[in-house]
Amino acid sequence: MDGMWADLLPVGRDDTTGGYRRHAWTPADLTCREWFAAEAARRGLDLVVDRNGNQWAWWGDPDAGEAGVVTGSHLDSVPDGGAYDGPLGVVSAFAAVDRLRELGQVPRKPLGVANFTDEEGARFGIACAGSRLLTGALDPDRARALVDAEGSTLAEAMRSAGLDPGGLGRDDETLRRVGTFVELHVEQGRALVDAGAAVGVAAGIWPHGRWRLDLDGEANHAGTTRLADRDDPMLRLAAAVLAARAAAADRDAVATIGRVDVRPNGTNAIPSRVRAWLDARGADEADVRAVVAAVGAAAGAGPVEESWTPEVLFASDLRERLAGDLGGAPVLPTAAGHDAGILAGAGVEAAMLFVRNPTGVSHSPAEHADEADCHAGVEALATVLADLTGARG
């Protein structure tokens, strides 16, 4: 495991901030994909890239009979993200394969390792794009037309990486191979710290989504235009930011406006247009929707929904089985979205393991997991995979 980390950690890392910029289909992301392919080859696993660009490394033939058990996560990042969000699940998946082989255990079912593409949505705005396309939750025409900040479409980015965007869409052939999916992930919070446990099991994922606010104004001189004559959309943005915090607090939800595009973006110019993106989540869908409505009312503009994921409750029998495999590991909810949640929402049997994060910080260079806990996560994942695949020595 440690050798894999050493190879992967420098990829896409900003020396100034210490954070990662592994956005989908950029050179850093492509290097991560090459790393994944090399790790699969090193273990003699069969590499398959599906029509949406997701990578699958198989131990055993997933087309020979019974559907397989798959583990893994993603390798892309948010802007200045941490080292563990996504990569810990992929590294641990390969390490769990190694552990099973060290123990002389051979799975009776095919065992796969997955790297889902564009999970964070940092470049094109749609989170879990690879798994959403795979399951049919994201329209392929919409996906191909998504545009990044530099004006490049997703279709163009895929072509530049040597993939055909014309093949995007629901992939029943790939889905048939996945009988069960178990995603290991660094915890994005402190529940395991409070529980005194290195590894936990996910109960489910809160409903969550992303919305865009389009706020129009009138460009004008910042020095010569009287306050009474200004049509400044930044004021409506400010109202929206404050409303997001207040409405979320009132409804025991969370909401953030973390991305803003200002035109023309000049220090001495009143903006002509402001675009802002709202992320809202909560335990109850009605509360999340109420927060979004309150933000729209404060901004004087209807929020445009760009993505929505309803509540996901992982199957109780599977999560209890995993918790039992791990000696009664704590079961906890999460407000973070994951590919496992997209697959579960599409009817795939899915579960998640969390590894303790002592800082409780994620989507930041401060994100962390202790080495001992990472190794405990590998042991836990290997134990679970041995059970689910019926591995024998």
Secondary structure, DSSP 8 states (H G I E B T S, - for coil): -HHHHHHHTTTTB-TTT--B---TTSHHHHHHHHHHHHHHHHTT-EEEE-TTS-EEEEES-TTSSS-EEEEEEE----TTB-SSTTHHHHHHHHHHHHHHHHTT-B-SS-EEEEEETTSS-TTTS-TTHHHHHHHT-S-HHHHHH-B-TTS-BHHHHHHHTT--GGG-S--HHHHHHEEEEEEEEE-SSSHHHHHT-SEEEEEEE--EEEEEEEEE---EETTTS-GGG---HHHHHHHHHHHHHHHHHHTTEEEEEEEEEEES--TTEE-SEEEEEEEEEESSHHHHHHHHHHHHHHHTS--EEEEEE--EE--HHHHHHHHHHTTS--EEEESS--HHHHHHHTT-EEEEEEE--TT---SSTT----HHHHHHHHHHHHHHHHHHHT-B-
